[in-house]
Amino acid sequence: MAVLCAVALTACGGGDGSASAKPDLADQDRFLHDYVRFLNRSDEDGLAGLLDARPQGSGDARARIKAYGGQDWDVRWARTSDFEGVWNVEVSGTAGAKRRPVRVTETITWEKARWVMAPLPGVVPTPPDAAGTEPPG
């Protein structure tokens, strides 16, 4: 009986998790919303938890908050994808009492059924065999 249930679940798309392993851009929007919320609050622990898929996620979170955290952003984003599973997301808006323009470009990938943001340059060492996420040219 258990085998029959497992076969039925797999046939319906359950069982192996493949349906949930596809990137959902609405889910990416929620990820980005959380990212900006953690930056605005200068919540280093929350941001580190969001970025924890990479080694030294806490160091990356600390560097991001130092670079552009706590700015009370009014945020919009636009995304492009030059490679399958990789998006360049431009986060833009206004920040602070003077509503000054803010613009940051992030690289986000879909890896192992979760969103992973590329670390800030110089914060997390790049493995020697890692593929680049920048388009050639």
Summary of the structure (lengths in Angstrom):
residues: 137
radius of gyration: 18.0
end to end distance: 57.5
largest distance: 66.0
contacts: 322
relative contact order: 0.14
helix: 34%
strand: 26%
